[in-house]
Amino acid sequence: MVNDDDATAKTERRAAADTRRAEVSAGSQRKGRPRGRPRSFDRETALEKALLAFWEHGYEATSVSDLTRVMDIGAPSLYAAFGDKRSLFEEVVRVYGTGHGSFTDRALAEEPTARAAVERALREAATAYTEPGHPHGCLVVHAATNCSDAEVEQSLRDRRNANIAAFESRIRADAAAGVLPSGTDAAALARHVGAMIQGMSQQARDGASREELEAVAKIAMTIWPRTGTHTG
């Protein structure tokens, strides 16, 4: 005959064994389940990798899967950190404009005349478009190639035209100050500068060297008008 104490002990042992089995099972499930928390990453590093991808292949040819691969992040992390592909590209272009592509703004801000600013911008374009460590040419020019997104295409066009407008403004100011002849066609001269910079970008993509582009820049400056004793 089994007394009440023995029955109680057996019941407690069975309960303890059941609890241990449940804990082991739960632990196994947790190990096999992917972590809900996304893998952390350095945002600036990922952004620079995206910049290089867009710069090399253009906006249209760079897919989200290409971006997640080169940035070494998952799609959910990309969308959470940067938004969609277009938003990421817009941020890339802003970063490019303050870094790799900032030489034009610096030349306009730091040189005393339009002529000096243009000469410096062309010279620095020859260097920036051919230096090692990143794709050749200009991201803002190349990324628009075969772009079917009208908003992206317009945004890039606006940036290129803004550069031309900045040169035109400086040229008009110099003409008004007598540094350039009063009859200087500021719009045409600024367009010439834009054509040279954009053309140098494509030449760099096609393999032109820094020295070859510097020679082109030197020839481009021979058409620059002069007046009086001002040499720019």
Secondary structure, DSSP 8 states (H G I E B T S, - for coil): ---HHHHHHHHHHHHHHHHHHHHHHHHHHHHHS--SS-----HHHHHHHHHHHHHHHHHHH--HHHHHHHHT--HHHHHHHH-SHHHHHHHHHHHHHHTTT-HHHHHHHH-SSHHHHHHHHHHHHHHHTT-TTS-SS-HHHHTTTT---HHHHHHHHHHHHHHHHHHHHHHHHHHHHTSS-TT--HHHHHHHHHHHHHHHHHHHHTT--HHHHHHHHHHHGGG---BTTB--
